[in-house]
Amino acid sequence: EIFVRDEKIRWDACVQCKRGLVFTACRSAFGKDQCYLAGAIQILERRRSLDFRALYCGKISLRDLDRLEPFINTNDLRLPIFFQD
């Protein structure tokens, strides 16, 4: 699908992206949403080689993950259910 069929979900997504803007017709969005999107794209691009257990252990950026990975202890880490597969 090119878009979400549910009108309320589409509306809520637009409102969230445009919150805080004075002129909502301009081509921009809330800065935090743009950062989350950029981060999500980076994670998706590396998803096949990424150690999600190491990434999930704390607030670690992808940029720092390779450098910090040797020091990360994931032995007692409990991942959410959606990581089980």
ABEGO torsion letter per residue (X at the ends): XABBABAAAAAAAAAAAABGBABAABBBBBAAAAAAAAAAAAAAAAAAABBAAAAAAEBBBAAAAAAAAAABBAAABBBBAAAAX
